[in-house]
Amino acid sequence: MKKVLHIVASPRGAGSRTLRIADALIKKIQKDIPGAEIDTLDVFAEKLPEMNITRVNGKYMLMSGQELSGEAVEAWEEIKAHINRFLAADIIVISTPMWNFGIPYKLKHYIDVIWQPGFMFKYTESGPVGLAAGRKVIVVSTRGGDYTPGTPAEAYDQITPYLKTVLGWAGITDLTFISGQPMDANTPEGREAKINEAITRAESINFA
């Protein structure tokens, strides 16, 4: 059975333009993969573990090739649970609006929790090696302005290059970006047209 992890980074619920597009994508996945298991993780509703001094010390143990020990063992149980939840998925959908040119802080918190050495990547003599290859990731985002590739405003888009970098570091290269833009710098009719364009793009992806 295929497992899908839907990481929701919009706090707006039913009012979210991003989730309108993502919902269409999830329905397409369910159509193409009958019986697919959908696991939804809302980073604004989830109580994510804080990267306190004990957990950071554990990170440095792992980075130096040591096993977790002392207080770090128990402190890392929540972190490992979130890592395992991510790695259990065959397909990951990340639904994120653009906030101040980048991702919302709660999504960054989640990434900082799970992107750990020995789990998502490892260091070798020839350089870092990703440990999460083989997964398909679709990033659904909406933006207030228009940051389409090839336009003068493209350089302000910090979502695409950041997620390409961090996901690539973990060995994930099967990436698709679906962006609804512009949202705020548009008329109501124009905004609706752009949302529908993004939905059409989502529905065109073949998961069979």
C-alpha positions as CSV (number, residue, x, y, z in Angstrom):
1,M,0.0,0.0,0.0
2,K,1.3,3.4,-1.0
3,K,1.7,5.9,1.8
4,V,1.2,9.7,1.4
5,L,2.3,12.2,3.9
6,H,0.6,15.6,3.5
7,I,2.5,18.3,5.3
8,V,0.2,21.2,5.8
9,A,1.9,24.6,6.5
10,S,-1.1,26.9,6.2
11,P,-3.1,27.9,9.4
12,R,-6.1,29.1,7.4
13,G,-7.9,25.8,7.1
14,A,-10.9,25.9,4.8
15,G,-10.0,29.5,3.8
16,S,-6.6,28.5,2.5
17,R,-6.0,29.0,-1.2
18,T,-3.0,26.7,-1.0
19,L,-5.2,23.9,0.4
20,R,-7.8,24.2,-2.3
21,I,-5.1,23.2,-4.8
22,A,-3.6,20.6,-2.5
23,D,-7.0,19.0,-1.9
24,A,-7.4,18.5,-5.7
25,L,-3.9,16.9,-5.8
26,I,-4.8,14.5,-2.9
27,K,-8.0,13.5,-4.7
28,K,-5.9,12.8,-7.9
29,I,-3.5,10.6,-5.9
30,Q,-6.5,8.7,-4.4
31,K,-7.9,8.3,-7.9
32,D,-4.7,7.0,-9.4
33,I,-3.7,4.9,-6.4
34,P,-6.8,3.3,-4.9
35,G,-6.3,2.5,-1.2
36,A,-3.5,5.0,-0.8
37,E,-3.0,5.8,2.9
38,I,-3.1,9.6,3.5
39,D,-1.4,10.8,6.6
40,T,-1.9,14.6,7.3
41,L,0.5,16.5,9.4
42,D,-0.5,20.1,10.2
43,V,2.6,21.8,11.5
44,F,0.5,24.6,13.0
45,A,-1.6,22.0,15.0
46,E,1.2,19.5,15.8
47,K,3.2,20.1,18.9
48,L,6.7,19.8,17.4
49,P,9.6,19.1,19.7
50,E,11.8,22.1,20.4
51,M,15.5,21.9,19.5
52,N,16.7,22.7,23.0
53,I,20.3,22.3,24.3
54,T,19.8,18.6,25.1
55,R,18.5,17.7,21.6
56,V,21.2,19.9,19.9
57,N,23.9,18.1,21.9
58,G,22.4,14.9,20.6
59,K,22.7,16.2,17.1
60,Y,26.4,16.9,17.6
61,M,26.9,13.4,19.0
62,L,25.5,12.0,15.7
63,M,27.5,14.4,13.6
64,S,30.7,13.2,15.2
65,G,29.8,9.5,14.6
66,Q,28.7,8.7,18.2
67,E,25.5,7.0,19.4
68,L,23.0,9.0,21.3
69,S,23.7,8.7,25.1
70,G,22.6,10.2,28.4
71,E,19.6,12.6,28.4
72,A,19.8,12.8,24.6
73,V,18.4,9.3,24.2
74,E,15.0,10.1,25.7
75,A,15.0,13.6,24.3
76,W,15.3,12.3,20.8
77,E,12.4,9.9,20.9
78,E,10.0,12.6,19.5
79,I,12.4,13.6,16.8
80,K,12.9,10.0,15.7
81,A,9.1,9.5,15.6
82,H,8.7,12.4,13.2
83,I,11.7,11.3,11.1
84,N,10.1,7.8,10.9
85,R,6.8,9.3,10.0
86,F,8.4,11.2,7.1
87,L,10.5,8.2,5.9
88,A,7.4,5.9,6.0
89,A,5.9,7.9,3.1
90,D,6.3,7.0,-0.6
91,I,4.8,10.4,-1.7
92,I,5.1,13.6,0.3
93,V,2.9,16.6,-0.4
94,I,4.0,19.9,1.1
95,S,1.3,22.6,1.1
96,T,2.8,26.0,1.9
97,P,1.9,29.6,1.3
98,M,4.7,32.1,0.7
99,W,5.4,34.2,3.8
100,N,7.9,37.1,3.4
101,F,9.3,35.4,0.3
102,G,9.9,32.0,2.1
103,I,8.1,29.3,4.0
104,P,6.2,29.8,7.2
105,Y,8.2,29.5,10.4
106,K,6.4,26.3,11.5
107,L,7.4,24.5,8.3
108,K,11.0,25.6,8.9
109,H,10.7,24.3,12.5
110,Y,9.5,20.9,11.2
111,I,12.4,20.7,8.8
112,D,14.9,21.6,11.5
113,V,13.5,18.8,13.6
114,I,13.7,15.9,11.1
115,W,16.7,16.9,8.9
116,Q,19.2,15.0,11.0
117,P,22.5,13.3,10.3
118,G,22.3,9.5,10.3
119,F,18.6,9.6,9.4
120,M,18.1,12.0,6.4
121,F,21.7,12.1,5.3
122,K,25.2,11.0,6.3
123,Y,28.7,12.4,5.9
124,T,31.3,10.3,4.1
125,E,34.9,10.8,2.9
126,S,33.6,11.8,-0.5
127,G,30.9,14.2,0.9
128,P,27.4,14.1,2.2
129,V,25.0,11.3,1.0
130,G,21.2,11.5,1.1
131,L,19.4,8.7,2.9
132,A,15.8,9.5,1.8
133,A,16.1,8.9,-2.0
134,G,13.3,7.2,-3.9
135,R,10.5,9.4,-2.6
136,K,8.3,11.7,-4.7
137,V,7.7,15.2,-3.4
138,I,5.1,17.7,-4.7
139,V,5.2,21.2,-3.3
140,V,2.0,23.2,-3.6
141,S,2.3,26.9,-2.9
142,T,0.4,30.1,-3.4
143,R,2.1,33.5,-3.5
144,G,0.7,37.0,-3.1
145,G,2.8,38.3,-6.0
146,D,4.1,36.7,-9.2
147,Y,7.5,35.1,-8.9
148,T,7.3,33.0,-12.1
149,P,10.6,31.7,-13.4
150,G,12.0,34.0,-16.0
151,T,10.4,37.1,-14.5
152,P,12.3,39.9,-12.7
153,A,10.7,38.9,-9.4
154,E,11.9,35.3,-9.6
155,A,14.9,36.1,-7.4
156,Y,12.6,36.9,-4.5
157,D,11.2,33.3,-4.5
158,Q,13.0,31.7,-1.5
159,I,10.6,28.7,-1.4
160,T,11.8,26.9,-4.5
161,P,15.6,27.1,-4.1
162,Y,15.4,26.4,-0.3
163,L,13.3,23.3,-0.6
164,K,15.2,22.0,-3.7
165,T,18.4,22.3,-1.6
166,V,17.2,20.7,1.6
167,L,15.3,17.9,-0.1
168,G,18.3,17.3,-2.4
169,W,20.5,17.1,0.6
170,A,18.4,14.1,1.7
171,G,18.7,12.5,-1.7
172,I,15.2,13.5,-2.9
173,T,15.3,14.7,-6.5
174,D,11.9,13.7,-7.8
175,L,10.3,17.1,-7.2
176,T,7.4,18.9,-8.6
177,F,6.4,22.5,-7.8
178,I,2.8,23.7,-8.3
179,S,2.4,27.4,-7.7
180,G,-0.7,29.5,-7.7
181,Q,0.4,33.1,-8.4
182,P,-0.3,36.0,-8.1
183,M,-3.0,35.9,-5.4
184,D,-3.1,39.2,-3.7
185,A,-1.7,41.3,-6.6
186,N,-4.7,40.3,-8.7
187,T,-8.4,40.8,-9.2
188,P,-10.8,38.3,-7.6
189,E,-11.5,36.9,-11.1
190,G,-7.9,36.7,-11.9
191,R,-7.0,35.0,-8.6
192,E,-9.7,32.4,-9.2
193,A,-8.3,31.8,-12.7
194,K,-4.8,31.2,-11.3
195,I,-6.1,28.8,-8.6
196,N,-7.9,26.8,-11.3
197,E,-4.8,26.8,-13.5
198,A,-2.8,25.3,-10.5
199,I,-5.6,22.8,-9.9
200,T,-5.5,21.7,-13.5
201,R,-1.7,21.2,-13.2
202,A,-2.2,19.1,-10.1
203,E,-4.8,17.0,-11.8
204,S,-2.5,16.4,-14.7
205,I,0.1,14.6,-12.7
206,N,0.1,10.8,-13.2
207,F,0.6,8.7,-10.1
208,A,-0.5,5.3,-11.5
